[in-house]
Amino acid sequence: MKVSIITTTYNDAANLRRTMQQVAGQDYPDIEYIIVDGGSSDETPEVLKEAEELFRGRVCILSEPDHGIYNAINKGIRLATGELVGCCFDQYADKHVISRMVEIIEREGTDGVHGDLLYMDGERIIRKWHQGQGNLRFGWLPGHPTFYIKRSIYEKYGLYKEDYKVSADYEFMIRSLKDGSVKLSYLPEVLIHMAYGGTSSSGLSAYLTSLKEGHRALKENGIRFAWFTDMCRTLRVLRQFL
C-alpha cells in the first residue's frame, strides 16, 4: 500500500526541515511525500531543494500562493497518488508509525486508522489525547494528526471545506464518519507528539472559534442535538488535561 504524506508550509523553513526528517525517518518503504508551500520568502526554497535530495524521486513539491491551510491540504490531496493519505506537521512517536498503520489497516480491512497523541510544550506533556473508539454524538472523534484515510474516501465524500478557519478537519470527519460506513482501525498507542499552540490550540480565542465551527459542522451534517455533542466534546477535552 502506497502512503502519501502531506506537509503544508509557509515561511517556516526550520520546522519544515524538522518535519521532512520525521517523514524520511519512517521505515515504511512505499511513502510519497508531498510538500505544499504557500510561496515562502524565507529559506524555504533551499529546504525544498534539500527535500529533493533527501527523498530522491519520492517527493512532489508545489510552491504557490494559497488561501489558507485547508486550501493547501486540499492541493496536496489532489496531488496524492497513494492509497492511504495523511498529514504530517509534527513528530512521529517512533520510526515504525506508518508501518504499524498500514499493517493494522490491511489486517482489519478498514478504510483508515487513528491513534493517540500527546500535546507537547518542548519536552513537557500538556495534554494526552486517548480517544479509543467511540460515538460521534458523544463528542468522540479521532485526533486529526493521527488520522490517515484512504484516498477513495476523499473521492467519495469530498475534500476539506475551505471556508472553515480551524475546524475543517472536524467537519470532514463528521461528514465521512457519521453514517458508519467508513471503518477506522484504532492503534492503542501514542503515534504523534504534537506541538501545543497550533491552529486550534493556541488560546481561548482559537478554542472558541473551534467550538463555534464545530457546532456549525454538526448542524450542517444533520447531527441532532448538536448542543449535547458540543458539551460532550468539551468535557472530553477538559479530561485530557488531567
N, C-alpha and C positions, 0 to 999 in steps of 0.2 A: 504494500500500500504506500503510495507516494504521499508525502505530507508537505503542504505548503504553509510556511510560517511567514506572517506579515508583520513588519515593523514600520510604523509611521514616524516621521521626524520633521522638525523644523528648528533650525538654529540651535541644535543641541548635540554638537559633534561628540563631546566626551561621553555622553550617555549612549549615543548611537554606537560608538566603538565598543563600549562595555556590553551592550545588547548583542552586537554581532558576535563577540567572543562567546557569549552564552549559547547562541544557536550553533556556532561552529563546534562547540564542545560536546554537543549531544552525540551519543554513539549510534543513533539510528542512521542507517546508511542512505536512505532514499528521502532526503529533505531538499525541497526547493525553497530558497529564501527570497522573499520579495520585500524590497525597501521602497517606500513611497515617501519622497522628500517634497516638502511644500515650496521648494525653490529657495533653499537656505543661502544666507550671505556670510556665514561664518566659515569654519574649517570643514564643514560637512562634505563639500566636493572632494577634498583629499581623502576623507574617511571612506567615501563611496568607491574611490579607486582602490583602497585597501580591501574593501569587500570583494571586488572583482578578483583580486589576487587570492584572497582567503578561500573563496568558495569555488573558484575556477569552473565556470560553466553551470553552476547550480544557483546563480543569483540573477534576479531580474530587478532592475533599478529604474524607477520613474521619478524624475525631478521636474516639477512644475507647480505653479501656484494652485492651491486647493481652497475649499470652502469650509475648513474645519476638520476635526479628527475623523468624524464618521464619513465624510466625503472621501477622505484619504483611505480609510479602511475599505470602503466600497470599491475604490480603484484597485486596491490590492486583491480583493476577492475576484474582481473581473479578470485580473491577470493570472490568477491561480490556475494551475493545471493538475494539482494534486487531488487525490480523492478525499483527503482529510485536510481541513483548513482551520488554522488558529492564529492568534496574535501573540507576539512577544514584545513586551516593553520593560520587563523586569528580570528577575533572576530565577532560573530553574533550581529546584532543590538539589538536584544532582544530575549527572550526565545521562542517566537512564530514563528520564521522564518520558520523552517521546516514545521510546521503545516500549515502555510499560503501557502507555496509552494505546498504541497500535495493538499490542498483544491482547489487551482485555476486550477491545472492540471486535477483533477477529474471533476471539474465543466465545464471546457472548452474542455476536451477530447483531450489534446495535448500530445506531446512527451517529453516535458521538460519545464523548467522555467528559467527565469533570472530576475534580477532587478538592482537597482542602488547600488553604493558603494562609500565609502569615502576612500581616501588615507590619512593616519594619520601619523604624527610625534609626538608621545606621545598623547597629547590632542589637538594638533593643526592640523587643516584640511589643507592638501597640495593640493589635487585635489578632485573635485566632478565629478564622472562618472555617468552622467544621459544620458542613451542611448535610452531609449524607444524602439520602433520597427523601423526597417529601412531596407535599401537595402545594401547588402554586397559590391556591386560595388561602392557605395558612401562612403565607409570607415566605415560603421556601423558594429559592432559585439558585442555580449554580453560580459559583464565583466566576465572573467572565474571564479573568486571566487564565483560568484552568479549563475553560470551555472550548473544546475542539470538536467541530461538527463536520459531517460530510458535505462536500460542495453541492451535492444533489439537493440538500435541504435548503440551501440558499436559492438554488434554481427553482425550487417548488414554492417557497414562502416569500421570496424577495430579499432584498438587502436591508441595511440599516436606514431608518428614516432620518434624513439629514436636517430636518427642522427641529430635532431634539438637541439640546446643548450638552447634557451629561448622561442621559438615560436611554439612548437609542439601543444600547446593548440589552437593557432590561426589557424594552418594548419588543425587541426581536425574539428574546427567549419566551416571553409571554405568548407572542404570536405563533411561534413554531411549536411550543410545548403544550399549549392549553388543551388541545383535543386528545392528547395521549398517544397519538400515532407515531410520534418521534420518540424513539427509545434511547436513553443515555445509560452508559455504564458509569459506575462510581468507583473511583480508586480511593480507598480509605486511608489516605496518607497526604502529607503536605507536598504539593507539587511546585508551588510558586512562592517566592519571597517577594512581596510587593512593596515598593517604596510608598510610605504613607504621605499623603498630600497630593494625590493625583487629581484628575478631573472631577471626580465625585467625592473626594475625601479630604478636601483642602480647607475645611472650615464650616462654620454654621451656614453661611450663605449658600455654599455649594450643596450642603446636605438638604437645605430647604428647597433648592431648585430640583434636586434629585427626587425629593418626596413629591413635589408638585408634578413633575414629569412622570413619576411612577404612577400616580393616581390617573393621570391622563392616559397612560399606556393601558391600564386596566380597563378604563371606560371604553377606549377605542376598540378594545378586543373583546368587549361584551362580558367581562367578568362581573358577575353580580356581587352586590355589597362590597364595592371596591374599598370603602372606608374601613371595613373589617380586615381586609388583606393589608391595607396600609398600616393598621395598628399592629398586626402580627409581624409584619416585616420590620417595623421599628423596634419591637421587643426583641426580635432575633438579633438585630444589630447591637442593641444595648448589651445583650448577653455575651457578645463577642469580646467585650472589654473586660469581662470578669476573668 
